[in-house]
Amino acid sequence: MAEKQLLLMVQVTCAPEHLEPFNLWCNSHLPNLLRIPGYLWAQRYMGMEDPSRFVALYGIRGEDDLPNLLDWDGPNLHPIAKAEFAGWRKLQGLSDIMLNVYEQIMGTPLHDPFLRSDGPINVTATEPDPAHEEEWNRWYSESHVPNLLKIPGYIMAGRFRLLEHPVSTKVNTWPRYLALYECESEAVIPSLRVGPDMRPEAREEFELFRRDWLPYTRNASRGFYRMISKHFEWTDG
């Protein structure tokens, strides 16, 4: 991979009675953050299985930008970031919050087609047992992801690992690994998720994971999300 891809992912569940003010705030929050040098793009998604679960993804230019973007109590935090963080703390009804900075370790760089389409995504977060992490990673990158990309409906994939940095370690929670898959359309989701319409090859790969690798996985979560907001400023230059 020619360059290190840094990704900020925020996941949160919002109680139904607080959805309206939360969504209203988010409508200005993402474009406001893109006014800060260092943020390149932002995309927001809503859970297809759980519409109260949201994911926001942000591209970050590089590690040198982290003190300006995320060091909440540091001297270099950008004024816009400080104001947005203050607004976040006033929101009500939020739970199951995850805020992680990842570096890409495998797969398609998040330039094309990911940033140039509005397709739904699958977000899979995992935490392997450290005693088996090496072989677990080898299987995930060399077998699991390539096998999933052979299944009609998946069009791109990328794997990410928590970034070890003095700023990111202040905010990172779990899990250590993240996989993002972009899907062709919402129409293909029933054939990819666990259920009666799941494609045989997708079911086979899921059963293989559950049989051979889930025992070595401390935490695992998986969900499909539809895009609800897109703020794209990345350029080829």
PyMOL commands that set and color helices and strands:
alter all, ss='L'
color gray80, all
select helices_A, chain A and resi 16-33+63-70+79-90+114-116+130-149+168-171+186-192+200-216
alter helices_A, ss='H'
color red, helices_A
select strands_A, chain A and resi 6-14+39-47+53-60+94-107+121-128+154-162+177-183+217-232
alter strands_A, ss='S'
color yellow, strands_A
deselect
rebuild
show_as cartoon
